[in-house]
Amino acid sequence: MGLECKACGAPLPSQATSCPACGAEVPKKTRLLPLAAFMLIVILVIQAYMDKPEPETVESAPAAETAAQ
């Protein structure tokens, strides 16, 4: 499967940055793996934070009541 210029339809070399026929700039391919890895890490951090149990507050009796008993 060869690359084609989107402007003129001429065949492009695989490492071309511009079309040799018309001079149109060839868009760069985006790499999805780094973006997907980053999003996975963000999701895992958010999930870990959401699953973290809240600290339980212990209601202690006032010191005067415990000393009187």
C-alpha positions as CSV (number, residue, x, y, z in Angstrom):
1,M,0.0,0.0,0.0
2,G,1.7,3.2,-1.2
3,L,1.1,6.7,0.0
4,E,-0.6,9.2,-2.1
5,C,-0.6,13.0,-2.0
6,K,-3.9,14.2,-0.8
7,A,-3.6,17.3,-3.0
8,C,-2.7,15.9,-6.4
9,G,-2.8,12.1,-6.0
10,A,0.8,11.5,-7.0
11,P,2.6,8.5,-5.3
12,L,4.8,9.5,-2.4
13,P,8.0,8.0,-1.0
14,S,7.5,6.6,2.5
15,Q,9.8,9.2,4.2
16,A,8.6,12.2,2.2
17,T,7.8,15.4,4.0
18,S,6.4,17.1,0.9
19,C,5.0,15.9,-2.4
20,P,7.6,15.8,-5.1
21,A,5.0,16.6,-7.8
22,C,3.0,19.5,-6.3
23,G,5.0,20.5,-3.2
24,A,2.1,20.0,-0.8
25,E,3.2,19.2,2.8
26,V,2.6,15.6,3.9
27,P,0.9,15.4,7.3
28,K,2.9,13.6,9.9
29,K,1.5,10.3,11.3
30,T,0.4,10.5,14.9
31,R,1.6,7.8,17.1
32,L,-1.3,6.5,19.3
33,L,0.7,4.2,21.6
34,P,2.2,7.0,23.8
35,L,-1.2,8.7,24.0
36,A,-2.9,5.5,24.9
37,A,-0.3,4.6,27.5
38,F,-0.6,8.1,29.1
39,M,-4.4,7.8,29.2
40,L,-4.2,4.3,30.7
41,I,-1.9,5.7,33.5
42,V,-4.3,8.6,34.2
43,I,-7.3,6.3,34.3
44,L,-5.5,3.9,36.7
45,V,-4.4,6.8,39.0
46,I,-8.0,8.2,39.1
47,Q,-9.4,4.7,39.8
48,A,-6.9,4.1,42.6
49,Y,-7.8,7.5,44.1
50,M,-11.5,6.7,43.8
51,D,-11.2,3.3,45.4
52,K,-9.2,4.6,48.3
53,P,-11.3,4.1,51.5
54,E,-12.0,7.2,53.5
55,P,-10.4,7.4,56.9
56,E,-12.9,6.6,59.6
57,T,-13.3,9.2,62.3
58,V,-13.6,7.9,65.8
59,E,-15.8,9.9,68.0
60,S,-14.2,10.0,71.4
61,A,-16.1,10.8,74.6
62,P,-15.0,14.0,76.4
63,A,-12.3,13.5,79.0
64,A,-14.5,14.8,81.8
65,E,-17.1,12.0,81.4
66,T,-14.5,9.2,81.3
67,A,-12.7,10.6,84.4
68,A,-16.0,10.8,86.4
69,Q,-16.8,7.1,85.8
